[in-house]
Amino acid sequence: MLSLCYMLLLNLVPLILISAEFNDKQSKFRGPLRVVGGRDALPGEFPYVLSMGFSVLLPNNTKIYETYCSCACLKPTWTLTAAHCIESPSSLEIPETAESVIRYHKIPNEVGYAKILSMFINPNYVSLSNFWLNNDVGLLKTEFIDISTYGKLSAVDYTTLYGYQIFAVGYGLTEDDEGRMKVPLSINKTLQVVNAVIIKCKENIHPVFCLTGVCGRWSALCPGDSGAPVIHSSGIVGVNSASSMNECERRQNSKPENTLETSVGMITPISPFVNWIINVIKLNE
């Protein structure tokens, strides 16, 4: 039955690539930016999956936090995300009092913020005007992040993982009890998780693999979850790069009639970049 799912998905119309850069255009996508059809993470399930955002100091000396991407903490001062989450487009308007930070939980009820000190984009990363993304992987060096467990990279060749189930996660918008779209952190919701299956695909990302929902289950990653890890039993096998805007909008108000003909998202695999990640960390410790 699962093989039928893969065959159906491979014949779908190519997806529309949506880059999830944090810029002034992101507000146009506020409605659909979320994990759709997912569940709350269990307590302590993925403590190393964190949110990236801006901590902004207001005139009254209070601070607000605005999330824009997700990430995976590999070591106390090193975090993995998508390159497009950390590039700086010329149109980006950042308040002078804003700091780029990573939000994490020291203990279940204690929140911490680690300042982002340096950003490293893969030297072969390319983002073109026709929505092509190549080598969409980046690293963040931060202040010390004190969590119980850090993420582990998988060196397994992603081309050998087609058909395997994984967890796709993210801190994008989700629905509150009344069906309104909210940032999970603002409504006391935790990390959102979906079960999905790795499949082969051809998209405007290179290298790339895609995710499809487990047969009979309805789920999706949308642009607000960019940079979040895709987690296999062997470790982190990819980062979320993009998804279909049409698919997200279609699912906003109703469940698709045919859950076989759905796509969860487009993922940049990690295995081609393991050596680059290790070398960047070694050279910049």
Buried (B, 14 or more C-beta within 10 A) or exposed (E): EEEEBBEBBEEBEEBBBBBBBBBEEBEEBEEBBBBBBBEEBEEEBBBBBBBBBBBBBEEEEEBEBEBBBBBBBBBBBBBBBBBBBBBEEEEEEEEEEBBBBBBBBEEEEEEBBBEBEEBBBBEEBEBEEEBBBBBBBBBBBBBEBEBEEBBEBBEBEBEEBBEBBBBBBBBBBBBBEEEEBBBBBEEEBBBBBBBBBBBBBEBBBBBBBBBBBBBEBBBBBBBBBBBBBBBBEBBBBBBBBBBBBEBBEBBBEEEBEEBBBBBBBBBBBBBBBEEBBEEBBEEEE
